[in-house]
């Protein structure tokens, strides 16, 4: 009788940075290494990663990182993990490893770990006390898989992201036969994707979008732009197929779109004849009615191709009356305003903008409630742990498990850092928790932005900054050489009277301190900070950041 510890370091109570640790008999297998994108309060932060401390402290136990599919929220954190923690082996499917390899090359980590390709349905791989096999799942990127992981504590099925698409573009359906067979073996714990658990019914097939393209593109006379996630190979393929039938040529615009299209074409996941592909700058020579432009930026990201096109800031692509823009993605929660701003700009330039709300140009890659029910029925798990989703999604998934006959005490609602112990005799239970915070990536620095820095940035953004510069004569008879100078930004603009008062106050404070022979720079700064902050608050009810600078000459 054995035990396996399961710890989610990310992905619970949130959408993104999915990462789960399976630990048994001194060995660790990590499933996925994702990242999340910053929210509005994360000023200046580029990416959000899980906290890798738990793995760093147990580096010698790690046998492998296994990847379910190539989306950023499942693989984007891998380069940062490999920088900090020695991982001997990364296992994934062909396209997933193709995308990961290109990412690792960019980070100068080409040799950081062995990349081993494993096909769904291939013979199981043994990693210490674990035995794993991959099961094909349909999703919004090819080559997505679930993982059946035999552990000393029992058989776990980790679904990754999936839907039950019965008519997928590449014919690669979710392998329900294999899932049923694994169900017959006896599944001790199902860790299932919860993203769409609250939404009733079934998610529509990816082919629905292809049909929409078939209705829309042939009738259009101007340029057609399609913006989607750069990894959605099937979406791009469907748009390209229709465009080629209408005699259009294709341009990939946006770095990640070009890169992913190249990888997918090289690996045989996408078919586009070389002669119909144009560079963005060659578009100018072609009539608008013969162009199909595939671009990034469906989330309104500030520097993305779509946003730059919307704001007339793109060197090669512009949009005018008669053009059609198809936004083939749903805004990630928090991005809605940016996406709406881009749509408004495009509409103002005269383009027709089609998006999820006014045309069937997007379907989700995640199964809805009926599909989650189907998976529970196929696998018949003894216990269920909802993963990948905000708490309301996890709770909705738990309710589906209850309705599917899983007893209440066998449903585990955990948080990031919760330690779940799976015992082959008694099932899963929560036994503790570990530190599972977040790590911010800001520019080139990883983890060097702390809550203090974000708090300061928020204060600068909200209340501005006041810099006071005072010049002191050196040793012989320390004194002020001139009245202190003030620089105010973000408040008090036009309030000359206030700045004069602050200048007088700074001079008074410094003179009093120097008369009392207080010359320690730190003390002078402290007194200046408190006195000026007090005056500003009294007059304006604002608390700008006060930065005293004392220069000795």
N, C-alpha and C positions, 0 to 999 in steps of 0.2 A: 504494500500500500504506500503510495507516494503522495507528494504535495508539490504544487507549482504555484509560485507567486506571480501575480499579474498586476502591473502598475502602469497606468496611463500617465505619461509625462506631458501629454497635450491632446486636444481633441474632445475633451469632455467639458460640457458647459460652454462650448464655443464652436464656431465653425472655422477649422483651420488648424495648423501646426499639429497634425496627427502623429502620434508616436506612442507605441505601447511596448512595454518590456515584459518578456516572459522569462522567469528565472526558476531554475530547479537544479539541485545537486551540483551547485558550484558553477553552473553554466548559464549564459544569458543569450537569448535570441531577441533582437529588436525588430518589430514590424513597423515600417515606415519612418521617415525622418522629415517631417513637413515644416512649413513656415506659415505664418499668418501675415496679413498686411496691416499696417498701423491704422488705428482709429484716429478721429480728429483730435483727441486729447494728447496723442503721442506726437507732439510738435517736433518736426525735424527728424523723426525716426523713419528709416527706410523699410526695415523688415522686423518682424517679431519672431523669435525662435523659442523653442522649449528650453528649459534650464537643463544643461547636460551634466550637472554635478553628480547625480546618482550614478551615471555611466562612467564618468571620469574616475570616480572612486573605486569602481569595480572593473576597470579596463581589462584586466587579465582574464575575466570571466566571459568576455564577449566572444561568441562563436561566429555570429553573422548578423547583418542587417538584411531583412527581406522586404522587398518593395512590392506593394499591391498594384500600383500603376503610376504613370508618369506626370500626374498633376502636381503643381507647386506645393499644394497643401499636404502632399504626401512625400515628395522627394526634395523640395526646395531647401530644406535644412541640412541635407546630407553633406555638402562641401564644408559647412561650418562644423558639423559633428566630426568629420574626418580630420579637420585641422586640430581639434582638441583631444580627440580620443582615438587610440589605435584600434582599427576594426580590420580583422583579417580578410573578411569575405563580404561581398554585397551580391545578393541573389535577386534576380528579377527576370521578366520576360524580355523579348528581343527589343521591342520599341522602347520600353521603359529604360533599359540599359543604354540604348542609343542616345536617348535624351540626357540621361545621367552622365554618360561619358563626355558629351560635349560640355556639360556644366562643370565637370571636374577639370577638364582641360583648361577652361577659362580661369579657374582658380589655381592653376598650376599644381593640381593634385592627381595627375594622370596615373601615377603609380602608388597612390596612397592605399589602395585596397585591391584585392583580386575581384574582378567582376565576373560572376558566373551566370550564364544564361540558363534558365530553366523553363521548359515549355509546359503549359497546362497539360495535365494527363501523363507527363513523363514519370519515370520511376521516382519514388520518394527519396529524399535526401536525408541522411542522418547527420545530426549536429549534436555531438555529446549525447545527453539523455533525450534529445528531441528528434522527432522524425516528421518531416514536413512534405506536403505535396500541394500543387497549385491546381485550382479549379477555374475554368474560364468563366468570366462574368461579362455581361454587356454593360458598357458605360459610355460616357461622352468622349472617350479616347480609346483607341484600339489597345488590345493586349492587357486589359484589366483582369485581375484574378482575385479569387478568395484563397485563403490559406487554411488547409486542414493541418493542424499541428498536434501531433501525439506527444503528450507530456506525461511525466510520472504521476501527475494529478488527474489525468484523464484526457479525452480527446476534445480539443478546442477548435471551433471553426470561426475564423476571423474574416468577415465578408469583404473588407475593403469597400469601395463605392460601387454600387451596382444598380441595374434595373432589369426587369424581365422583358427585354425587347424581342418580340417574336419575329420581327422582320428587319433585323439589323442590316445596315448598308453593306457590310462585308460578309454577311452570312454567319458571323461568329456569334451565335446565341449564347445566353447564359446556359451552362451545362446542367440542366435540371436532372438529367439521368444520373450524373455523377453525384449531385447533391443528395438525391434520393438514396443512392448506394451508401454514401457516407452516413446518412440518417439511419440506415439499417445496421451499421456497425455500432451505433449508440454514441450520440454526441453528448458530452458532459456539460459543455458550456458553449453557447453561441454568443459571439461578440459581433453585433450587427449595426450597420450604417443606419442612422436615425434621421438623416437630413430632411426627408419628406414625410416623416411618420405622421405629422398632423394633417396631411392632405389626403382626403378620401380618394378611393378609386385607383386607377392605374395611370402611370406616366405614359404618354404617347410615344410611338416609335420615332426614331430619328428620321425615318422615311417621310414623315409628315412635313418636315422642313424641306426636304427635297421636292415634294409635291408643290409646296408654296413657291419655291424658287422657279419651278416649271411654269407656274401661273404668272409670276411677276416679271421675270427677266426678259422673256421674248417680246413682251409688249412695250418695253421701255425704249425710248429713242436716244436718251443721253447716256452719260456714264452710269455704271452701276457700281456702288461701293458696298462691300459686305464686311462688316466688322464682327469678329467673333474671337473667342479665346484661341490663341495661337496653337494650342495643342489639339483643337477639335478637328482632327484630320478628316473625318467623314463629312463634317459640315462644309469644309473647304472643297472636298472632292465633289460633293453634290452641286455646289455653286459652279465649279469649273466645268462639270459635265454639261450643264444647261447652257453656260456661256459659249462653250465651243460649238454646240449645235447651232447657236445663233450667229456664229462667225465672229465672236469677240476674242480678243487676246487677253492674257492674264498678267497682272503685276502683283507681286507680293510686296507690301509696304509695311515697314516696321521691322526692327531687328529680329525679334523673337519669331515673328511670322516667317521671315525668310529662312531663319535657321531651322525651325521645326519642319518647314516644307522640304528643305534639303534633306534633313535626316529621314523624314517619312518616305521621300522619293527613293533615296539610296537604299533603304531597307525594304522597298517594295510595298509600302502601305498606302502609297498614293501614286496615281498615274496621271502625269501631265506631259504631253510631248514637248520636247525642248524648244521646238520652233514657235510655240505659241506663248512662251514666257518672255515678258519684256522687263527691262529694268525700269524703275519708276521714272527716270529722266527721259526715257524713250517715249513715254506716253504723249508728250507734246506733239509728236509727229503723227499721231493717230486720231481720227475723228472720234468724238466722245462716244458715239453709238457703237464703237467697236472695242470699248474698254470694259474689262471687269477688274476692279481693284479689290484685293483682299487685304484688310489692314487690321492692325491691333488697336486696342483702345476702347473696347466695348464697355469698360468700367469707368470711362471718363478720366483715366489717369493723366495727370497734367502734361507729361512729356511724350505721351503716346501719339502715334500717327493720326488717329481719329481726332483727338482733341486739337492737334496742330492744324489739321485740315479745316476743322470747324471754325477755328479762329484765324483762318487765312495765313497761317504761319508755316506752311509746309513748303519746302523748296521745289517739290516736283508735282504735287497734286493740288488742284483747287476744285471747288464745287460751285456750280452755278445753276441758274434756272433750267429745269428740264432734266436734271440729274436725279438719281434715286439712291438713297442711302438706306441699307438694311442693317439694323443693329440686332445681330443674331445671338443675343445672350441676355441673361437676366441680371440686373444690378445686384451685386453682393450687398447685403444689408449695410447701410452706412454710405454707400456710393451713389444713392439715388439722385441726390442734388447735383452732383457733378455730371452724371449722365444726362439729366434733364437740361442742364446748362448747355451741354454740347448739342443736344437735339434742337434746342431753341436757336442756337447760332446757325446750325445747318438749315433749319426751316427759314430763318431770316434771309439766308443767301439764295432762297428760291428752290431748294431741293425738296423732294418728297422724302420724308423720313418714315420708314416702316420699322416698327419694333413690336415687342411681345404684346403690348396692349391693343394694337390696331391691326395685327396680321399674324398668322400662325408661323412666325419665322424663328421660333425657338422652342425646343422642348428640353426638359431637365434630363440630367444624366442619372438622377437618383430615383429609386422606386418609391411609389406612394404606399399608402396603408395596405391596400390589397396585395401588393407585391411582397411587403414585409410579412404579411400573414401567410402568403404562399411559402416563403422560405422557412418560416417557423413550422409549417405543416410538413414540408419536405424533410427537414432535418430532425424534427421531433426532439428538440434538445431538452435535457433534464433541467437545465438552468439557462437564464438569459442575462447578458450584461449589455445594455444599449450603449453604443459608442458613437463618435462623430456627430456632434450636434449640440445646440444650446439645450439648457435644462428642460425647456418645454417640449423639445423634440424627443429627448431621452425619456421623459415621462409618458409621452404619447406612445412611444415604442414599447415601454413597459406595460402599458394598458393593453396593447395588441397581444403581447405575450400572455398576459393574464387571460384574455379572451380565448387564446389558443391553447389553454389548458396548463400553462406553466404555473405551479403554485407560488403564492406571494413570497414565501420565504426563500424561493429559489430565483428571485429576480433581484439583480444587484444594480442599484443606482449609485454610481461612484462619481468622484470628482478627480481632477488632475491630482496625482500624488497619493490617492487612496491605494492602500495595499490590499489586494483581494487574494485570498488564499484558496486555491482549488484543491480539495482533498478527494481522492478517488472514492473514499467511503462516504463522506458526508456532504459533498458538494461545495459550493463557494461560500465564503463568508469574509466580511471586512475585518481585518486584524490590526489596522494601524494606518499611518500615513507617512510619506516622506516629503521633503522639500521639492516642490515642483512649480517654481515661479516662471518668469519669462526672462529672456535675454534680448536686449535691443541691438539691432545693427544700425549704426549711424555713420554714413560715409564709409571709411575704411575700418572704423573701430567696431569691435564686436564686444558687447557687454560693458562698454565703458560709459554708457549713459545710464544713470541711476535715477531713482524717483526724484532725488533732489534737483537734478539737472532739468527734468521735465517740469518740476514745480516752478523752477526759476524761469523756464521758457514760457510757462503759462502766465507768470506774473509780468514778464516783459510784453507778452502779447496783449494782456488785459490793461495793465496800468502804466506801462512805459518805463523809462529809465531816467534818472537824474544823475549826471556826473558832475562832481565839484572838484576843481583843481586848485590847490593852494601851493604857492611857492614860498619856501622858507630860506632865509639866509643861513649859511652854514655856521659852524661852531661859535665864532666870536659874536656874541650878542645875537642869539637866535631871534629872528623877528620876521614878520611878514614883509615880503619885498613889494607886494602889490595886492590889490583886492582880489579875493578868490574869483575864479571864472566858473560859470555854470553852463552846462549843456543839457537841455531837456529834450527828450524825444518821446512822443506818444502821449504827452499830456501837457497842459499849460501853454500850448501853442497860442500865441497872441495875448497871453496874460503877462504883459511886461511888468505890471505892478507886483505880481506874485514873485517873479524872478528877482526883481529888485529887493523885495523883502527877504528872499532866501539868501541873496548875496550879502545883505547887511547882517543877517543872522549868522552866516558862516564866518564872516569877519569877526563878529562879537565873540563867538565861541572860541575861535582860535586865539584871539588876543587875551581873553581871560585865562586860558590854559597856559599860554606862554608866560604871562605875568606870574603865574603860580609855579613857573619852572617845570611844567609838564611838557616834556619834549619827545617822549616815546611815540614813534610814528603810529603804532597800532592803537594807542589810546586816543591820539588826536583823531584818527579815522573813526573810531567807535563813537566818540562824542559828536563829531560832525554828522555821522549817519543818524544817530538818534534825534538830534536837534532838528535837522532838516526834514526827516521823515515825519516828525510830529507836526511841524508847520504845514507841510503839504496836506497831511490828513485833515487837519483842522479846517483848512481853507477849501479843499476839493473833495474830501471823503475818498481819496484814492491812495493807494499804497504803491507808488512806483519803486523800482529797485534803485536804492541810493548807493552810488559808488564813489566814495571819497578817494582822491588821488593826491598824495602829498609829495612834492618834488623838492629836494634839497639842492641849493646852488652854492 
